[in-house]
């Protein structure tokens, strides 16, 4: 029996996370649901401890890798959710500025949220995304 969902795993990203980095479902446009992009180095360690901007940049880099492995790019993203483990609005703005700059003219709908804690030691930023592509 053929399955509608294809999980996409990245050999280029840390295997510490216990989930696929993206999933697709067939249709005229192929939807790609990315797990939250974390600021993890390839060895699973948290990048840029204590640095919101540095972690946002690493999360965007890892999101780009997951999109590339899905045959997509930032320009294929439909929406994002940016999570920042902070009660300080300045930290949320700092993370948002990094993400917004990465997307350039492709200013997708986005939600920016302050949360109490994220999953990895020292993690301050996580970015979720949904993308869609037309396969030729």
N, C-alpha and C positions, 0 to 999 in steps of 0.2 A: 504494500500500500504506500503510495506516495504521500509525503507530508507537506503541509502548506507552509510550515515555518522552518527556516534554515537558520541555525545558530552560527554566528561568525566569531571565531576565536583568533586572537592575534599572537603569533609566535614572536612578534616584536615587542610585546608588552610583558610585564611581570605576570607570572602565573600564580601569584599570591592570592589574587581575587578568585573566589570560587563561583564564578559565573561567566557566561559569554559576554563579550564586549558589545555585541549588537545582534539584532535578529531582523529577518526580512520575511515578508509574505508576498506571494505573487499577485499581481494585478497589472493594470495598464501602467501604473507607476508602482515601483517597488519601494515599500516603506522600510526604513531602517531605524530601529529603536536602540539607541545606545544606552548602556548602563552608565551610571555616573562616572565621568572621567575624573580620576583622582590624581593628585600630584605625586605619583609613585615612580621611582627610578626602576630600571629593568630588574634590579636585584630585589625589589619589593620594599626597599626603604623609602621613607617619606622624604621628598625633596624640600629644600628651602624652609627648614623648620623656623617658625616664628615670622615668616615673611609672606604676607598675604599676596602681594603682587607676584612674587617668585612662584608661589604655589599655583596661582591662577594661570601663569604662563606655562608651567609644567602640565597642568590639567588640559589646557588648550592643545599643547603639543601631543599629549597622549590621545586626546579626542581626534586630532588630525590623523594619527596613525590608525585608530579604529575605523575612521571613515575611509581612509585609503584602502585598508584591508577589505572594506565593504564595497569597493569600486565607487566611491563617492568623495566629496570634498566639502569644505565649509559652505560653499555656494549651494550645496544640495540640502542644507539644514532647513527644516521648517520652523522649529522652535527650540528654545533652550530654557533650562532652569539652572540658575547659579545659586549654590548653597554656600554660605560663609558662616563658620562657627565663631560668631562674635555677636555681642550686643551693641557694638559701636558702629554707627552709621558710616563713619569714615572708612572702616574696614570693608564694608559692603561696597562702597563707592570705589575703593581701590581695586577690588576684584573685578567689578563691573567694567572699569576703564580698560583693564587688560583684555577682557573678553570682547568688549565692544571694538577695540582697536583691531583685534585679530579678525573680526568679521568685516571690517571696512565698510564698503557701500552696501553690503548684504546685511541689512539691519533687520534681522528676523525678530518675530515676537519672542519676548523673554520674560521670565519671572526671576527676580532677585530676592533671596530670602536669607535672613539671619536665623541660624539654628543653634541649639545649645552644644551639640557635639557631633562629630562625624566619625566614621568607622576605624580609621587607622591612627596610631599614636602620632600626635603632633599635627594631624591633618586639620587645615583651616578652610580649604576650598574643595568643592566638587561641582562638576558641570554635567547635567543630563542634556541629551539632545535627541531629536527625531529628525530624520532626513528622508527624502524621497528622490528616486532617480527613474529615468526612463531607459530601459535597456534596449540596445539596438539589436 
